Amino acid sequence: MSALYLGLAVVCVVGVSACLGGMYLILRSTPAVRRPDEA
């Protein structure tokens, strides 16, 4: 049973880190696309 919880925890951590990483990349690249006049 503990192995199941450990696998679930690993999947949750990987999924959350992937979501945060994707949001960070999108938010970091959005201003350059949305406001090219400041470049």
N, C-alpha and C positions, 0 to 999 in steps of 0.2 A: 504493500500500500504506500509506503514511503517513497518507493521508486516512482510510482505514478504521480505523487505530488511533486517530486523533484523534477520530473519531466515537464509537468504542467508549469512549474515555476520558471524553468528554463525557456519554454516556449513563450510565456508571458513577457519575460525580460527581453528576449530577442525581438518580439513583436513591438513592444513599446519603444525600444531603442531605435528600431527601424523607422517607426512612425515619427519619432522626434527628429531623427536625422533627416528624413525626407522633408518635414515641415521647415527645418532649419535651412536646408538648401533652397527650398522654394522661397522662403521669406528673404533670404540673402540675395537671391537673384532677381526678385520681383522689382525692387526700386530701380535697378538699372534698366529694366525693360519699360517700366511705367513712366519714368521721368528721364528721358534721354537729354532733355535740355540742360540738366545740371552737369552733364559730363564735360 
